Amino acid sequence: MRISFGKLALAALALCISDLCISAPAHAQWDNIDPNPGTKQIVHDGGAIYALKDNGNIWGFISGQWQQLDNGSGTRQIAASGGRVYAMKNDGRVYRLSFGQGSAIGSKGSRQMAAAGKDLYTLENNDDIF
């Protein structure tokens, strides 16, 4: 797409998946930071990128390197914000991950979660939101 404002011309590249679009200047280069298959979900917290793999492993791309944060199985969703990473297991239990350790912060029954700042919100199976 090319947008002109008098003598000023801008070119932009946009990548859209569903309603989510990421744009970059036309001369920007996309870097492949994970050529390995099997990524189920990615999230970003402002300082690092986190990837949930199909086998349930969670990896963080921190300071230009991938580090494994969780080698557990049964993880169905991840969320991250404010330097905190959360993993929701298949039974709906939520864990906060830190230095390769996970501590449960909720009981079974969550079906979705979202992180914002230092807060985590969960949608429970009974439709309650915490």
Secondary structure, 3 states (H helix, E strand, C coil): CEEEECCEEEEEEEEEECCEEEEEECCCCCCCCCCCCCEEEEEECCCCEEEEECCCCEEEEECCEEEEEECCCCEEEEEEECCEEEEEECCCCEEEEECCEEEECCCCCEEEEEEECCEEEEEECCCCEC
